[in-house]
Amino acid sequence: MNKTLLEITQTKNTGLSEVLVNWKNYDQKTFILSLAELKKRNVPVNEQIESLISDFSQNAGKPYEEIEKEFFETNGTKDYAEYVSENTKVPEKTDDEKLYLEQLRRLRIAQIEQQEQKQAKNDVLYGGLWFAGGLIVTIVSLSNGNGGIIAYGAVIFGGIQFFRGLSKSL
């Protein structure tokens, strides 16, 4: 039931306090890192926490400060801040990885551009059809002389879609 550094840094104060209360269920590393994270967050150390630290120290057979110092020195750091800094670094990518990621990025950009061109062609086609259909319906219905249907919705919608597709394709 041990926690990683990432889990400790993302755990709320109550969860970290719970680690201290149940310290026997965790390894020494989890206890030290949980307490250090609480201190970093400026959580006041009350009598209960002092008592838990004392119990932990007695179980280990040495003072907590000594246990903490040994832990950080063993891990090649002087304190919690340096430990977190050293253990959360993102490794640099190799040249091959960078080249591969650049190729993926370019491929994705090309796919998006191709998709946008296809959509633009469809907008021109369907916009033109709506515009022409609306215009034909309007002209035919008005030509019989008794008034008729004015399909202005199809004409306006078709015109907007046609010119939007035309502007995207240029």
N, C-alpha and C positions, 0 to 999 in steps of 0.2 A: 504494500500500500504506500509506496514511495512516490514522491512527486518530482517531476523534472523542473528545471529552472523556469522554463516557459510557463508551466502550470502554476508555479509559485508566483511569478510576476503577474499572472492574469487572475489569480484568486483574490476574492474580496477579503477584507480584514477579518471578518468572522470565520471564514474558512481557514485562514492562517492561524487564528487563535485556536481553532479546533485542532490543528496539527500539534500545537503546543500542549493542549490539554491531553491529547491522546499520544503523547510523544513515544510511548512504549511500542506503538504500532508502526512507527516510522523509523527509518534509518537516521544516523547522526547527521548526514548531509541535509536531509529534508528539514530536520529540526533547526539546524544552524541557519540555513537559507531562509526559512520561514520567519524566524526571529529577526534576522537581518533585514528582510523586506519590511516587516512591521516597523522597525526602527527607522528605515529609510522614509517611510510614510509618516513619520513623526507620531506614531501611535504611542500614547503614554504607557509606560510599563508600570502596572499596578501591583498590588501585593500578591494577587493570584498568579500573575505571570512571573513575578520574582520567585514565588514558591515553586513553580514548575521548572524554572531555570535551575534552582537549587537542587531539586530532585534529580534533574537530568545530570547535573554536575556530580552529585554524590554517586549516581549510578556509574558514571564514567571514571570516577576516582580522581578527578582533578577539577580545578576551577574552570568555569565556563569560558572566561576570557582566554585561558590557555588552550582550551579545546578549539575555540574559534580561530585563534591565531595559527595553530597547527594545521587546521583544515585549509585555510587560505594559503599558507606557505606551501603545503603539499600540492596545491593546485597551481602554484606559481604566481600567486597574486598576493597583494598586501591587505586588501579589504574587499568588502562586498561589491562596492561600485566597480572596482577593477575586475572582479570575478565576472560580474554581469557583462561588462564591456568585452572581456575576452571570450566569453562563451556565447555571445549573441552576434558575433561578426558574421556577415555573409561572405562566403568564400568568393574570391575573384574568379571570373569565368576564363577559361582558356581561349586561345585564339580560334580553335576549331569550334568551340561552343558559340563564340561571338559571331563567327562566320555563318554557322548554321542558323542562329536566331535572326541574323540579317536576311538570310535567304527566305526564311519563313515569313518575316515581316513583308518583304517585297512580294512574295507569292500571295499573301493575304490582301495586300493593296491591289494587286492585279485582279484578283477575284472580285473584290468590291467594285473596282472600276468597270469590269466586264458586266457585273450584275446591274450597275447603274445605267450602262449603255443599253442593256436589254430592256430595262424598265422605261428608259427614255423612248426607245423605238415603239414599245407598246403604248405609251402615252400618246405619241404622235398618231399611231394607227387608230386606236380607239377614240381618241379625242376628235380626230378627223371624221370618223364614222358617226359619232354622236352629232357633231356639228352639221354634217351633210344630211343625215337622217332628219334632224330637227328642221333644217331649212327646207327639205323636200316636203315634209308633212305640212309645214306652214304654207308653202307656195301652192301645193295641190289643194289644200282645204280652202284657201282664199280665192283660188282661181274660179271656183264655181259661182262666185258672185253673191252668195248668201251669207257671207262671213265664214267663220270657220275656226279651226283650232290653230292657235298660235303657240308653237312648241318652243317658246323662248328658253325654257329650262334646259332642254337638250342643246340648243344653240349656244347658250352661255356656258354651260358645263363643258360641252365638247370643245368650244373655243379655248377655254382656260386650260383644259387638259392638253389640247394640241400644242398650244404655245409653251406650256410648261415642259412638255416633252421635247419640243424643238430647242428650247434654251438649254436643256440638260445635254442634248446630243451635240451641241456645238463646242 
